[in-house]
């Protein structure tokens, strides 16, 4: 999709950091940047074309204008020459940005925000978008490392194909390496023949490792030829999925995961693995949702 990069702006340090990341992403993609402030005015009933400002709220209007002006200044500094649009939209941030995602190539939000209007709080806006947005969502955590590799969380499910493609594209755009990490544990369903098996069933670890190696290889199939400029490093790690990903994110510039999966990634963005990434990853996290709810 050639739509703009959309970034939620609320004036918090986290959202301003997201603006800088979004501006760079828009510049690399050669698309415009939309700065969106969602004016979540309680019980607002604004007619089409009406003002988003209640009577007697000139101070609030000046505050929002100042917030967007600062965001635009930072965007220009981060990606000079990129077309920048800004808009104030009446509505709850989570719904506004979900609608924006339908015509965007990427939505960027901060991991923390203000508790007043336009708040972008992790667990509400960021979490909902990651699960429901129509385009990839990038949640900016900590201070991004532009030179760090893209870390792809591989689970091997067909639904994660979009995340794999996004990770390759990101690595190509940024000129960085791609680390395809597949974490596995011998105590998985695939180690058993049936639910009646005892918990201490004997398994062939070498056979399991070969199977996980195949899963990793098939997940990346065909993408290396499409992105010959990307140096791919495959990493097959036996261990806890959440712990392995969080530790690996310390040296990454971005973690990319799909919104659905199997095994350790089943229910991503609704379960423990997704929450661990969004709350504890040591770099920005990009989530690519596949399919409809």
Buried (B, 14 or more C-beta within 10 A) or exposed (E): EEBBBBBBBBBBEBBBBBBBBBBBBBBBBEBBBBBBBBBBBEEEEBEEEEEBBEEEBEEBBEBBEEBBEBBBEBBBEBBEEBEBEBBBBBBBBBBBBBBBBEEBBBBBBBBBBBEEBBBBBBEBBBBBBBBBBBBBBBBBBEEBBEEBBBBBBBBBBEBBBBBBBBBBBBBBBBEBBBBBBBBBBEEEEBBBEEEEEEEEEEBEEEEBBEBBBEBBBEBBEEBEEEBEEBEBEBBBBEEBBBEBBBEBBEEBBBBBBBBBBBBBBEEBBBBEBBBBBBBBBBBBBBBBBBEEE
